[in-house]
Amino acid sequence: MARTFDRSSLGAFLRARRAALQPEDVGLRRGQRRRAPGLRREEVAELCAMSADYFARLERGDGPQPSEAMVAAIALGLRLTPDERDHLFLLAGYRTIRREVRTQHVSPGLMRVMDGLTATTAQVMGPLGETLLQTPAAVALLGDQTQHTGNARYAPYRWFTDPAERERYDPEDHGENSRINVALLRAALTRDGLCSPAADLTDLLQRTSDEFAQLWERHEVGLRWSHTKRFVHPQLGQLDLYCQLLLEPDQGQSLLIFTATPGTESHEKLALLTVLGTDQFTFHTN
């Protein structure tokens, strides 16, 4: 249900948040010619994936009502806290977004970390395995996982319904990966309850995947991902990587950073992915 779109207050809020956001907060150099506090409109517009003219109109209070997707992009670009993001939605004429949608908003802390990891293989995951943000090297390693929509946003759903999802992982690990996906989804269901996205996903997978249904009946709990993972890249072959996990408990999000032992073949391949990103690779995604 729509609320009143407060153009004036929205513009004032955007100006204040832009002034409070420093270049260092988003991985930019301050430079000697920067005089005004905060970021320039052009810089914020780029962070929000919109034109500078459109953002300027919103700041002046004479722009059209932004869509909910645009408001979410602005909240992400401005590195807003959950409370600031909810306030932004209200000013733009929308009720605060649902809990399951809120978890798609990358936390400011993780955004700041990701800003400093552009040359690293890393990605931010949501509570049900949604890939929210990837560095170019992570896209080169795993493909663009942020482009999925609907149930395909959830890694467990893709694992049990899309054979292509398993191609990036060593076949010897597929069985264990299946068990871990089921155990983690069971933990999410226990945590979030019967009226939750975790419950909906569980019910859907029980109806669509025999493998999932059989593993679900085993009632395994407490399984965790290993710190070491074996990936199979379509061009570079196998990479044995170490996965460092950083948790954001307030929103159930996690930051995954992939590294390799220096001097190994996997280290050389990972460095190649970091340098080339996706420019030299072609991926086939569903």
FENNORWO-V607766 format. One record per residue. RES is the residue in three letters. SS is DSSP state (H for helix, E for strand, C for the rest). PHI is phi as a letter, one per 40 degrees, with the letter a starting at -180 (NA if undefined). OMEGA is omega in whole degrees, -180 to 180 (* if undefined). Layout:
res=RES ss=SS phi=PHI omega=OMEGA
res=RES ss=SS phi=PHI omega=OMEGA
//
This chain:
res=MET ss=C phi=NA omega=-176
res=ALA ss=E phi=c omega=174
res=ARG ss=C phi=b omega=178
res=THR ss=C phi=c omega=178
res=PHE ss=C phi=c omega=-176
res=ASP ss=C phi=c omega=-176
res=ARG ss=H phi=c omega=-177
res=SER ss=H phi=c omega=-179
res=SER ss=H phi=c omega=177
res=LEU ss=H phi=c omega=179
res=GLY ss=H phi=c omega=-180
res=ALA ss=H phi=c omega=180
res=PHE ss=H phi=c omega=179
res=LEU ss=H phi=c omega=178
res=ARG ss=H phi=c omega=-179
res=ALA ss=H phi=c omega=-179
res=ARG ss=H phi=c omega=177
res=ARG ss=H phi=c omega=180
res=ALA ss=H phi=c omega=-178
res=ALA ss=H phi=c omega=-177
res=LEU ss=C phi=c omega=-176
res=GLN ss=C phi=c omega=179
res=PRO ss=H phi=d omega=-179
res=GLU ss=H phi=c omega=-179
res=ASP ss=H phi=c omega=-177
res=VAL ss=H phi=b omega=176
res=GLY ss=C phi=g omega=178
res=LEU ss=C phi=b omega=174
res=ARG ss=C phi=c omega=-178
res=ARG ss=C phi=c omega=180
res=GLY ss=C phi=g omega=-176
res=GLN ss=C phi=c omega=-175
res=ARG ss=C phi=c omega=-180
res=ARG ss=C phi=c omega=-177
res=ARG ss=C phi=b omega=-179
res=ALA ss=C phi=c omega=178
res=PRO ss=C phi=c omega=176
res=GLY ss=C phi=g omega=-178
res=LEU ss=C phi=c omega=173
res=ARG ss=C phi=c omega=179
res=ARG ss=H phi=d omega=-178
res=GLU ss=H phi=c omega=-180
res=GLU ss=H phi=c omega=180
res=VAL ss=H phi=c omega=179
res=ALA ss=H phi=d omega=178
res=GLU ss=H phi=c omega=178
res=LEU ss=H phi=c omega=-178
res=CYS ss=C phi=c omega=180
res=ALA ss=C phi=f omega=177
res=MET ss=C phi=a omega=180
res=SER ss=C phi=c omega=179
res=ALA ss=H phi=c omega=180
res=ASP ss=H phi=c omega=179
res=TYR ss=H phi=c omega=-180
res=PHE ss=H phi=c omega=179
res=ALA ss=H phi=c omega=178
res=ARG ss=H phi=c omega=177
res=LEU ss=H phi=c omega=179
res=GLU ss=H phi=c omega=-180
res=ARG ss=H phi=c omega=180
res=GLY ss=C phi=g omega=179
res=ASP ss=C phi=b omega=179
res=GLY ss=C phi=c omega=177
res=PRO ss=C phi=c omega=177
res=GLN ss=C phi=c omega=179
res=PRO ss=C phi=c omega=176
res=SER ss=C phi=c omega=178
res=GLU ss=H phi=c omega=178
res=ALA ss=H phi=c omega=179
res=MET ss=H phi=c omega=178
res=VAL ss=H phi=c omega=178
res=ALA ss=H phi=c omega=179
res=ALA ss=H phi=c omega=178
res=ILE ss=H phi=c omega=179
res=ALA ss=H phi=c omega=179
res=LEU ss=H phi=c omega=-178
res=GLY ss=H phi=c omega=-180
res=LEU ss=C phi=c omega=178
res=ARG ss=C phi=f omega=-177
res=LEU ss=C phi=c omega=173
res=THR ss=C phi=c omega=178
res=PRO ss=H phi=d omega=179
res=ASP ss=H phi=c omega=178
res=GLU ss=H phi=c omega=179
res=ARG ss=H phi=c omega=179
res=ASP ss=H phi=c omega=178
res=HIS ss=H phi=c omega=179
res=LEU ss=H phi=c omega=179
res=PHE ss=H phi=c omega=179
res=LEU ss=H phi=c omega=179
res=LEU ss=H phi=c omega=-179
res=ALA ss=C phi=c omega=175
res=GLY ss=C phi=g omega=-179
res=TYR ss=E phi=b omega=171
res=ARG ss=C phi=c omega=178
res=THR ss=C phi=c omega=-172
res=ILE ss=C phi=c omega=-177
res=ARG ss=C phi=c omega=-177
res=ARG ss=H phi=d omega=-177
res=GLU ss=H phi=c omega=177
res=VAL ss=H phi=c omega=180
res=ARG ss=H phi=d omega=-177
res=THR ss=C phi=c omega=177
res=GLN ss=C phi=c omega=179
res=HIS ss=C phi=c omega=-178
res=VAL ss=C phi=c omega=-177
res=SER ss=C phi=c omega=180
res=PRO ss=H phi=d omega=-180
res=GLY ss=H phi=c omega=179
res=LEU ss=H phi=c omega=177
res=MET ss=H phi=c omega=179
res=ARG ss=H phi=c omega=178
res=VAL ss=H phi=c omega=-179
res=MET ss=H phi=c omega=178
res=ASP ss=H phi=c omega=-180
res=GLY ss=C phi=c omega=-176
res=LEU ss=C phi=b omega=-176
res=THR ss=C phi=c omega=179
res=ALA ss=C phi=c omega=-178
res=THR ss=C phi=b omega=176
res=THR ss=E phi=c omega=-174
res=ALA ss=E phi=a omega=176
res=GLN ss=E phi=a omega=179
res=VAL ss=E phi=b omega=-177
res=MET ss=E phi=b omega=175
res=GLY ss=C phi=c omega=-173
res=PRO ss=C phi=c omega=178
res=LEU ss=C phi=b omega=177
res=GLY ss=C phi=g omega=175
res=GLU ss=E phi=c omega=176
res=THR ss=E phi=c omega=-174
res=LEU ss=E phi=c omega=-175
res=LEU ss=E phi=a omega=180
res=GLN ss=E phi=b omega=169
res=THR ss=C phi=c omega=179
res=PRO ss=H phi=d omega=180
res=ALA ss=H phi=c omega=177
res=ALA ss=H phi=c omega=175
res=VAL ss=H phi=c omega=179
res=ALA ss=H phi=c omega=-179
res=LEU ss=H phi=c omega=-169
res=LEU ss=H phi=b omega=-173
res=GLY ss=C phi=g omega=-179
res=ASP ss=C phi=c omega=-178
res=GLN ss=H phi=c omega=-179
res=THR ss=H phi=c omega=-176
res=GLN ss=H phi=c omega=-179
res=HIS ss=C phi=c omega=178
res=THR ss=C phi=b omega=178
res=GLY ss=H phi=g omega=-179
res=ASN ss=H phi=c omega=-180
res=ALA ss=H phi=c omega=175
res=ARG ss=H phi=c omega=-175
res=TYR ss=E phi=c omega=-179
res=ALA ss=H phi=d omega=178
res=PRO ss=H phi=c omega=179
res=TYR ss=H phi=c omega=-180
res=ARG ss=H phi=c omega=-177
res=TRP ss=H phi=c omega=-175
res=PHE ss=H phi=c omega=-177
res=THR ss=H phi=b omega=-177
res=ASP ss=C phi=b omega=-179
res=PRO ss=H phi=d omega=-179
res=ALA ss=H phi=c omega=-179
res=GLU ss=H phi=c omega=-175
res=ARG ss=H phi=c omega=-174
res=GLU ss=C phi=c omega=-178
res=ARG ss=C phi=c omega=-176
res=TYR ss=E phi=b omega=180
res=ASP ss=C phi=d omega=-178
res=PRO ss=H phi=d omega=-180
res=GLU ss=H phi=c omega=-178
res=ASP ss=H phi=c omega=-173
res=HIS ss=H phi=c omega=-179
res=GLY ss=H phi=c omega=179
res=GLU ss=H phi=c omega=179
res=ASN ss=H phi=c omega=178
res=SER ss=H phi=c omega=-179
res=ARG ss=H phi=c omega=-179
res=ILE ss=H phi=c omega=178
res=ASN ss=H phi=d omega=-180
res=VAL ss=H phi=c omega=-178
res=ALA ss=H phi=c omega=-180
res=LEU ss=H phi=c omega=177
res=LEU ss=H phi=c omega=176
res=ARG ss=H phi=c omega=178
res=ALA ss=H phi=c omega=178
res=ALA ss=H phi=c omega=178
res=LEU ss=H phi=c omega=178
res=THR ss=H phi=c omega=-178
res=ARG ss=H phi=c omega=-170
res=ASP ss=H phi=c omega=176
res=GLY ss=C phi=g omega=-173
res=LEU ss=C phi=c omega=178
res=CYS ss=C phi=b omega=-174
res=SER ss=C phi=a omega=174
res=PRO ss=H phi=d omega=179
res=ALA ss=H phi=c omega=178
res=ALA ss=H phi=c omega=179
res=ASP ss=H phi=c omega=-179
res=LEU ss=H phi=c omega=178
res=THR ss=H phi=c omega=-180
res=ASP ss=H phi=c omega=-180
res=LEU ss=H phi=c omega=-178
res=LEU ss=H phi=c omega=176
res=GLN ss=H phi=c omega=-179
res=ARG ss=H phi=c omega=-173
res=THR ss=H phi=b omega=-177
res=SER ss=C phi=b omega=177
res=ASP ss=H phi=c omega=180
res=GLU ss=H phi=c omega=179
res=PHE ss=H phi=c omega=-178
res=ALA ss=H phi=d omega=179
res=GLN ss=H phi=c omega=179
res=LEU ss=H phi=c omega=180
res=TRP ss=H phi=c omega=-179
res=GLU ss=C phi=c omega=179
res=ARG ss=C phi=c omega=176
res=HIS ss=C phi=f omega=178
res=GLU ss=C phi=c omega=178
res=VAL ss=C phi=b omega=174
res=GLY ss=C phi=g omega=178
res=LEU ss=C phi=c omega=-179
res=ARG ss=C phi=b omega=175
res=TRP ss=C phi=c omega=177
res=SER ss=C phi=c omega=177
res=HIS ss=C phi=c omega=179
res=THR ss=E phi=b omega=-179
res=LYS ss=E phi=b omega=178
res=ARG ss=E phi=b omega=-179
res=PHE ss=E phi=b omega=176
res=VAL ss=E phi=b omega=-179
res=HIS ss=E phi=c omega=-176
res=PRO ss=C phi=c omega=179
res=GLN ss=C phi=b omega=-173
res=LEU ss=C phi=c omega=180
res=GLY ss=E phi=g omega=-173
res=GLN ss=E phi=c omega=173
res=LEU ss=E phi=b omega=175
res=ASP ss=E phi=c omega=-171
res=LEU ss=E phi=b omega=175
res=TYR ss=E phi=b omega=-177
res=CYS ss=E phi=b omega=176
res=GLN ss=E phi=c omega=-175
res=LEU ss=E phi=b omega=175
res=LEU ss=E phi=b omega=-175
res=LEU ss=E phi=c omega=171
res=GLU ss=E phi=b omega=-169
res=PRO ss=C phi=c omega=-176
res=ASP ss=C phi=c omega=-178
res=GLN ss=C phi=b omega=178
res=GLY ss=C phi=g omega=-179
res=GLN ss=E phi=c omega=180
res=SER ss=E phi=b omega=176
res=LEU ss=E phi=b omega=178
res=LEU ss=E phi=b omega=178
res=ILE ss=E phi=b omega=-177
res=PHE ss=E phi=b omega=179
res=THR ss=E phi=b omega=179
res=ALA ss=C phi=b omega=180
res=THR ss=C phi=c omega=180
res=PRO ss=C phi=d omega=179
res=GLY ss=C phi=g omega=-180
res=THR ss=C phi=c omega=177
res=GLU ss=H phi=c omega=178
res=SER ss=H phi=c omega=178
res=HIS ss=H phi=c omega=179
res=GLU ss=H phi=c omega=179
res=LYS ss=H phi=c omega=180
res=LEU ss=H phi=c omega=177
res=ALA ss=H phi=c omega=178
res=LEU ss=H phi=c omega=177
res=LEU ss=H phi=c omega=-178
res=THR ss=H phi=c omega=-178
res=VAL ss=H phi=c omega=-174
res=LEU ss=H phi=c omega=-175
res=GLY ss=C phi=f omega=-179
res=THR ss=C phi=c omega=-173
res=ASP ss=C phi=c omega=-174
res=GLN ss=C phi=b omega=-175
res=PHE ss=C phi=b omega=177
res=THR ss=C phi=b omega=-178
res=PHE ss=C phi=b omega=176
res=HIS ss=C phi=b omega=-179
res=THR ss=C phi=b omega=179
res=ASN ss=C phi=c omega=*
//
